[in-house]
Amino acid sequence: MTWRGEKTIQDRMFACVPYSLPLASVLSYGVSLMQQFPPLRFLFQPLFPILFIYSQVPFGLGESVVFLLLFLFVVRNARVPHFIRFNTMQALLLQLAIFLCDILLQILMPALGQNLVTETLSNIIFLSTVVACFYSIVQSILGRYAELPSISEAVYTHVR
């Protein structure tokens, strides 16, 4: 979609940055895959400083603070180009989906234990988030709106 105006290279790069939040959050789900495939670690190594910063904030509030700041100062700011606001909101909804999966796994983990089912669920969460983020990043670099089913529809209702 290009109906919202021309996208500069700067806008395209800024639209990619918020996807580092869900990518950094989902890394904990990919531990088993990274143990099985060590070269996979190198792909995510640029996200390690973000994880370090999050770990320095007490009570795990780092992600929440970044989430709120992005929502309040980027998504709700009409002076920010629509393309950046759209991608930021989409990244925040991916982050929210990861948070909900985290709660679900915390509920299921005592009942199921650490076995093939929970490892498979973790791998599915990891791979689906990574694919969605990389797809969105590539589309943003190309200057296109990344259309993720259901998520993009929800983004359009929040970003006008």
C-alpha positions in Angstrom: 0.0 0.0 0.0 1.4 3.4 -1.0 -1.8 5.5 -0.5 -0.5 7.2 2.6 2.2 9.2 0.9 5.8 8.8 -0.1 8.1 7.1 2.3 11.7 8.4 2.7 14.6 6.1 3.4 14.8 7.6 6.9 11.1 6.7 7.5 11.8 3.1 6.2 14.7 2.7 8.6 12.8 4.1 11.6 9.9 1.8 10.8 12.2 -1.2 11.2 13.5 -0.3 14.7 10.4 -1.2 16.8 10.5 -4.8 15.6 13.6 -5.3 17.8 11.3 -5.3 20.8 9.4 -8.5 19.9 12.5 -10.1 18.5 14.4 -9.5 21.8 11.4 -10.7 23.8 11.0 -13.9 21.9 14.6 -15.0 22.2 13.9 -16.9 25.4 11.6 -19.2 23.4 14.3 -20.0 20.9 16.9 -21.4 23.4 16.4 -25.0 22.4 16.6 -24.2 18.7 19.8 -22.1 19.2 21.3 -25.1 21.2 20.5 -27.4 18.3 21.6 -25.0 15.6 24.5 -22.8 17.0 24.8 -20.6 13.8 21.3 -19.3 14.6 22.8 -17.4 17.6 24.9 -15.2 15.2 21.7 -14.0 13.5 20.3 -12.7 16.8 23.5 -11.4 18.3 22.7 -7.7 17.6 19.7 -8.1 20.0 21.9 -9.1 23.0 22.6 -5.4 24.0 18.8 -4.8 24.1 18.4 -7.8 26.4 21.2 -6.6 28.6 19.5 -3.2 29.0 16.2 -4.9 29.8 17.8 -7.1 32.4 19.3 -4.0 34.2 15.9 -2.5 34.8 14.5 -3.8 38.1 11.3 -6.0 38.3 11.4 -6.7 34.6 9.9 -3.3 33.8 12.2 -2.5 30.9 10.0 -4.0 28.2 6.9 -2.4 29.8 8.5 1.1 29.9 9.6 0.8 26.2 6.2 -0.5 25.2 4.4 2.5 26.9 6.9 5.0 25.5 6.5 3.8 22.0 2.7 3.7 22.3 2.4 7.2 23.8 5.0 9.1 21.9 5.0 7.3 18.5 1.7 5.6 17.8 -0.5 8.4 19.3 1.6 11.2 17.9 0.0 12.5 14.7 3.1 14.3 13.7 5.0 11.0 13.2 4.5 9.6 9.6 1.7 7.1 9.3 4.2 4.4 8.0 6.3 4.6 11.2 3.2 4.6 13.5 1.7 1.6 11.6 4.9 -0.4 12.0 5.4 0.6 15.6 1.8 -0.4 16.5 2.3 -3.7 14.6 5.5 -4.5 16.6 3.7 -3.6 19.8 0.9 -6.0 19.0 3.4 -8.7 18.3 4.9 -7.9 21.6 1.5 -8.2 23.3 1.0 -11.6 21.6 4.3 -12.8 23.0 3.2 -11.6 26.5 0.0 -13.6 26.2 1.9 -16.7 25.1 4.2 -16.2 28.0 1.2 -16.2 30.4 -0.3 -19.3 28.7 2.9 -21.2 28.9 3.3 -20.3 32.6 -0.2 -21.8 33.2 0.5 -24.9 31.1 4.1 -25.6 32.3 3.2 -27.0 35.8 0.7 -29.4 34.2 2.7 -30.5 31.3 6.3 -30.1 32.6 9.3 -29.6 30.4 8.7 -32.1 27.6 8.3 -32.3 23.8 4.9 -30.5 23.8 6.2 -27.4 25.7 9.4 -27.4 23.6 7.3 -27.5 20.4 5.1 -24.7 21.6 8.1 -22.6 22.4 9.6 -23.3 19.0 6.4 -22.4 17.3 6.1 -19.1 19.2 9.7 -18.3 18.4 9.6 -19.2 14.7 6.3 -17.5 14.0 7.4 -14.3 15.7 10.8 -14.3 13.9 9.1 -14.9 10.5 6.5 -12.1 11.1 9.2 -9.6 12.3 11.6 -10.4 9.4 8.7 -10.2 6.9 7.7 -6.8 8.3 11.2 -5.5 8.3 11.8 -6.5 4.7 8.4 -4.9 3.7 9.3 -1.7 5.6 12.7 -1.5 3.9 10.9 -1.8 0.6 8.5 0.9 1.6 5.4 -1.3 1.8 2.9 -1.9 4.6 3.4 -5.5 5.9 0.0 -7.2 6.0 -0.1 -9.7 8.8 -3.5 -11.4 9.1 -5.6 -10.1 12.0 -2.7 -8.1 13.4 -2.7 -5.5 10.6 -6.4 -5.2 10.8 -6.2 -4.3 14.5 -3.4 -1.9 13.7 -5.5 0.0 11.2 -8.2 0.5 13.8 -5.7 2.1 16.2 -3.6 4.1 13.7 -5.6 6.6 11.7 
